[in-house]
Amino acid sequence: MTKYFLPKVVASALISCLVFLLPLAVFAQSDIDRYQEIQKKIAETQAKIEELQKTERDLATQITYINSQIKLTELKIEEAQATIDQLEKEINVLGFRIGYITDSLSRLETLLKQRIVATYQQSFITNLELMLTSHDFSDLILRLQYIKQVQENDKKLLSNLQQTKANYANQKDEREEKQTKIETAKKQLDTSVVLLAKQKKEKDDFLTLTKNDESRYQEELRRLQADAASISQALGNIGAKIGTVGKGDIIASVGSSGCSTGPHLHFEVFTGAKVEGGKIIGSRVDPKPYLEDAKYQKPIPNYPQNVTTWYGETYFLGVHTGIDIADPFGTPIRAIDGGEAYFTSAPCSYNIPGGTPLGKGIVVDHKNGLVTLYWHIP
């Protein structure tokens, strides 16, 4: 009796397919351990930062806090890099497997199609031969059943191979998703690198400012806190309207009143804002975009060269609410846009060399949802 077996090349190729269809290992155990260790360190550092935030401020605590912030950023950089490394390994493995299996499946599909055609042709050609060569009717039935079973097995193999091709198409989609994740991780990495450089500079500035001396640190902290309190009071203590001003009109001059260590303009911007009931109603925002927008007048010259303090966190001492621009005493201050000008003032609760007991400023309501403050005028 003639027997039908899969050719060795087909069987061999199928075995290869089964090997490559094993589940994809996302990353090696060493990679998992590394990533989990980074996650653990990040959690520990974040807990330490939260604990330090509750501790009464002194120089040693503040330096520890700064170092913890820097360490956290370094860990996030390491975490992002580990993520990128893992994803790149996965993509490389997926790419190799997809390419290999695509070739193997194409060859197998061709071979099996040829076998199915040949088997059906043989079934039509040899039925008479089978009848003549069979020992009896039972032998004939067995031979016909055998041919039918071979045909059915070939169909199943082809169906399985086609399903495998569909599965690997899904893996191609997975590879694209991982590539997108890599791009996201790289952006996070770039952001953290920039933040780290900023934090290290702020630490250097902080150490330069305090000279690693507790009394200097406490003095600077009290000065900044007093300045913030004075500005906050001034924003809720706006006096009578001075009058209407136009864009570029001189509204005051650079001074050093209030909690100031020397002549400079402290400039603030509020949006969705207006002056009402002797106070500013609105949201404080970063003035930088307005200082760099050509449609607005710069309030004083030498921006950004003479900026001494930017909007946001300052030397880890507190949140700076505006931008400080140093210019000589008496430098004209101009309104960035037209509006209604008001005078405001507030006492400084801390005696600072270079400052005065009373801080003074001008507030301009631009009547379009924008309000600006010009502080430390004479």
C-alpha positions in Angstrom: 0.0 0.0 0.0 1.3 3.5 -1.0 1.8 5.8 2.1 1.8 9.5 2.3 4.1 11.4 4.6 5.0 15.1 4.9 8.3 15.8 3.1 11.3 16.2 5.6 11.8 19.8 4.5 8.2 20.6 5.5 8.4 18.8 8.8 11.7 20.5 9.5 10.3 23.9 8.7 7.3 23.3 10.9 9.5 22.4 13.9 11.4 25.7 13.3 8.1 27.5 13.4 7.1 25.9 16.6 10.4 26.9 18.2 9.9 30.6 17.2 6.3 30.6 18.3 7.4 30.2 21.9 6.2 33.2 24.0 8.4 36.3 23.6 10.5 37.0 26.7 9.9 40.7 27.5 13.3 41.1 29.0 16.0 39.0 30.7 15.8 38.5 34.4 18.8 40.8 34.9 16.8 43.6 33.2 13.8 42.9 35.4 15.9 43.1 38.5 17.6 46.3 37.4 14.2 48.0 36.6 12.7 46.9 39.9 15.7 48.1 41.8 15.4 51.6 40.2 11.7 51.7 41.0 12.5 50.9 44.6 15.1 53.6 44.9 12.7 56.1 43.3 10.0 55.3 45.9 12.5 55.6 48.7 13.8 58.9 47.4 10.3 60.3 47.0 9.4 59.3 50.6 12.6 61.0 51.8 11.7 64.2 49.9 8.2 64.2 51.5 9.7 63.7 54.9 12.1 66.6 54.4 9.3 68.9 53.3 7.7 68.5 56.7 10.9 69.2 58.5 11.7 72.7 59.9 14.1 74.4 57.5 17.7 74.8 58.2 20.7 74.8 56.0 21.7 71.1 56.4 18.1 70.0 55.8 17.8 72.2 52.8 21.0 70.8 51.2 19.8 67.3 51.9 16.5 68.2 50.2 18.3 69.6 47.2 20.5 66.5 46.9 17.4 64.3 47.2 15.7 66.2 44.4 18.8 65.8 42.2 19.1 62.1 43.1 15.4 61.6 42.2 16.0 63.2 38.8 19.0 61.0 38.2 17.0 57.9 39.0 14.3 59.0 36.6 16.9 59.3 33.9 18.2 55.9 34.7 14.6 54.5 34.7 13.9 56.1 31.3 17.2 54.7 29.9 16.4 51.2 31.3 12.9 51.4 29.6 14.5 52.3 26.3 17.1 49.5 26.5 14.3 46.9 27.3 12.1 48.1 24.5 14.9 48.1 22.0 15.8 44.5 22.9 12.2 43.5 22.4 12.0 45.2 19.1 15.2 43.6 17.9 13.9 40.1 18.8 10.5 40.8 17.3 12.0 42.0 14.1 14.2 38.9 13.8 11.3 36.6 14.5 8.9 38.3 12.2 11.4 38.2 9.3 12.3 34.6 9.8 8.7 33.4 10.2 7.5 35.4 7.3 10.0 33.6 5.0 9.3 30.2 6.6 5.5 30.5 6.4 5.6 31.6 2.8 7.7 28.5 1.8 5.5 26.2 3.9 2.3 27.7 2.4 3.6 27.1 -1.1 4.7 23.5 -0.3 1.4 22.6 1.3 -0.7 24.1 -1.5 1.3 22.0 -3.9 0.7 18.9 -1.8 -3.0 19.5 -1.6 -3.3 19.9 -5.4 -1.2 16.8 -6.0 -3.2 14.8 -3.5 -6.5 15.7 -5.1 -5.2 15.0 -8.5 -3.9 11.7 -7.4 -7.2 10.8 -5.8 -9.0 11.3 -9.1 -6.4 9.5 -11.1 -5.8 6.4 -8.9 -9.3 5.5 -7.8 -9.6 2.9 -10.5 -6.1 1.7 -9.8 -7.0 1.4 -6.1 -10.0 -0.7 -6.9 -8.0 -3.0 -9.1 -5.1 -3.4 -6.7 -7.1 -3.7 -3.5 -7.2 -7.2 -2.0 -10.8 -6.8 -1.1 -13.5 -4.2 -0.5 -12.3 -3.5 3.1 -8.8 -2.8 1.8 -10.2 -0.3 -0.7 -12.1 1.5 2.0 -9.0 1.8 4.2 -7.0 3.2 1.3 -9.7 5.8 0.5 -10.0 6.8 4.1 -6.2 7.2 4.4 -6.1 9.5 1.4 -9.0 11.5 2.8 -7.2 11.8 6.2 -4.0 13.0 4.5 -6.1 15.7 2.6 -7.8 16.8 5.8 -4.4 17.0 7.7 -3.0 19.1 4.9 -6.0 21.5 5.1 -5.5 21.8 8.9 -1.8 22.5 8.4 -2.5 25.2 5.9 -5.2 26.8 8.2 -2.8 26.8 11.1 -0.1 28.4 9.0 -2.4 31.1 7.9 -3.4 31.7 11.5 0.2 32.0 12.5 0.7 34.6 9.8 -2.2 36.6 11.3 -0.6 36.3 14.7 2.7 37.6 13.4 0.9 40.5 11.8 -0.3 41.4 15.3 3.3 41.2 16.5 4.2 43.8 13.8 1.6 46.1 15.4 3.1 45.3 18.8 6.5 46.3 17.4 5.1 49.7 16.2 3.6 50.2 19.7 6.9 49.6 21.3 8.6 52.0 18.9 6.0 54.7 20.0 6.8 53.9 23.7 10.5 54.3 22.9 9.9 57.8 21.5 7.9 58.7 24.6 10.6 57.4 26.9 13.3 59.4 25.0 11.2 62.6 25.4 11.0 61.9 29.1 14.7 61.3 29.2 15.5 64.6 27.5 13.2 66.5 29.9 14.9 64.9 32.9 18.4 65.7 31.6 17.4 69.4 31.2 15.8 69.4 34.7 19.0 67.8 36.2 21.2 70.5 34.7 18.8 73.2 36.1 18.8 71.6 39.6 22.6 71.3 39.7 22.9 75.0 38.7 20.3 76.0 41.4 22.3 74.0 43.9 25.5 75.9 42.9 23.7 79.2 43.1 22.2 78.2 46.5 25.7 77.4 47.9 27.1 80.6 46.5 24.3 82.6 48.1 24.5 81.1 51.5 28.3 80.3 51.5 27.3 77.2 53.4 26.6 79.5 56.4 23.4 78.9 58.5 22.9 82.5 59.5 23.2 83.7 55.8 20.7 81.0 54.8 18.2 82.1 57.4 18.6 85.7 56.5 18.0 85.1 52.8 15.0 82.9 53.7 13.5 85.6 55.9 14.1 88.2 53.2 12.4 86.2 50.5 9.5 85.3 52.7 9.1 89.0 53.7 9.2 90.1 50.1 6.6 87.5 49.1 4.3 88.6 51.9 4.8 92.3 51.1 3.9 91.7 47.4 0.9 89.6 48.4 -0.4 92.5 50.6 0.2 95.1 47.9 -1.9 93.1 45.4 -4.8 93.3 47.9 -4.2 96.9 48.8 -4.4 98.7 45.5 -5.0 102.5 45.8 -6.8 105.0 43.7 -6.6 105.0 40.0 -3.8 107.1 38.6 -5.2 107.4 35.1 -5.2 105.9 31.6 -1.8 104.9 30.1 -0.8 103.9 26.6 1.5 101.2 25.4 5.1 102.3 26.1 4.2 105.2 28.4 6.5 105.8 31.3 4.6 104.9 34.5 7.5 104.7 37.0 11.2 104.2 37.4 13.5 101.4 38.8 13.9 101.6 42.5 14.7 99.5 45.5 11.8 100.0 47.8 10.5 97.4 50.2 12.2 94.0 50.7 14.9 94.7 48.1 18.6 94.3 48.2 19.2 96.7 45.3 17.6 98.5 42.3 15.6 96.2 40.1 12.1 95.7 38.6 10.0 92.9 40.0 7.5 92.2 37.2 4.4 90.1 37.4 1.5 89.1 35.0 -2.0 88.0 35.8 -4.4 86.5 33.2 -8.2 86.2 33.3 -7.8 89.2 35.6 -9.1 92.6 36.5 -8.7 95.2 39.3 -11.8 95.2 41.4 -12.5 96.3 45.0 -8.9 97.4 45.5 -7.4 94.0 44.6 -6.4 91.9 41.6 -8.8 89.1 40.7 -7.1 86.6 38.4 -4.4 84.0 38.0 -0.7 84.7 38.2 1.3 83.3 35.3 4.9 83.2 34.1 5.7 86.7 32.6 8.4 85.3 30.3 6.1 84.8 27.2 4.8 88.4 27.5 8.3 89.8 27.8 9.3 88.0 24.6 6.1 88.7 22.6 6.8 91.5 20.1 3.3 92.9 20.4 4.1 94.0 24.0 6.5 96.8 25.1 9.4 95.6 27.2 9.0 97.4 30.6 12.7 98.2 30.9 15.9 97.6 28.8 18.4 94.8 29.1 16.0 91.9 29.2 17.0 89.0 29.4 20.6 89.8 30.0 20.0 91.5 33.4 17.5 88.9 34.8 18.6 88.0 38.3 15.6 85.8 39.2 13.2 83.9 37.0 9.6 83.1 37.7 9.2 79.9 39.8 11.3 78.2 42.4 14.3 80.2 43.5 17.3 78.5 45.0 14.9 76.0 46.7 14.1 78.8 49.2 10.6 79.5 48.0 8.5 80.3 45.0 9.4 83.5 43.2 6.2 85.0 41.8 7.6 87.2 39.0 10.8 88.0 37.1 13.4 90.3 38.5 15.3 92.5 36.1 18.2 94.6 37.4 18.8 98.1 35.9 20.3 101.3 37.3 18.3 103.3 39.8 15.9 105.7 38.0 15.7 103.7 34.7 12.3 104.4 33.2 9.6 101.7 33.5 7.1 101.5 30.6 3.6 99.9 30.4 3.7 96.8 28.3 0.3 97.8 26.9 -2.4 100.4 27.4 -4.8 100.4 30.3 -5.7 101.9 33.6 -2.9 102.5 36.1 -3.1 102.2 39.9 -0.7 102.9 42.7 -0.1 100.2 45.4 2.2 99.8 48.4 2.8 97.5 51.3 5.3 97.4 54.3 8.4 95.2 54.4 8.5 93.3 57.7 12.2 92.6 57.5 15.0 95.2 57.7 17.1 94.6 54.6 20.2 96.6 53.6 19.4 98.3 50.3 15.6 98.2 50.9 13.1 100.5 52.6 10.3 99.9 55.2 7.6 100.5 52.5 7.4 98.8 49.1 5.8 100.6 46.2 4.5 99.6 42.8 2.2 100.3 39.9 -0.6 98.0 38.7 -2.0 98.3 35.2 -5.4 96.7 34.3 -5.2 96.4 30.5 -8.9 95.8 30.3 -8.5 92.6 28.2 -8.1 90.1 31.0 -4.5 91.0 31.5 -3.1 92.8 34.6 0.6 93.6 35.2 2.5 94.6 38.4 5.7 96.8 38.4 7.2 96.5 41.9 10.1 98.1 43.9 9.6 101.6 42.4 11.1 104.5 44.5 
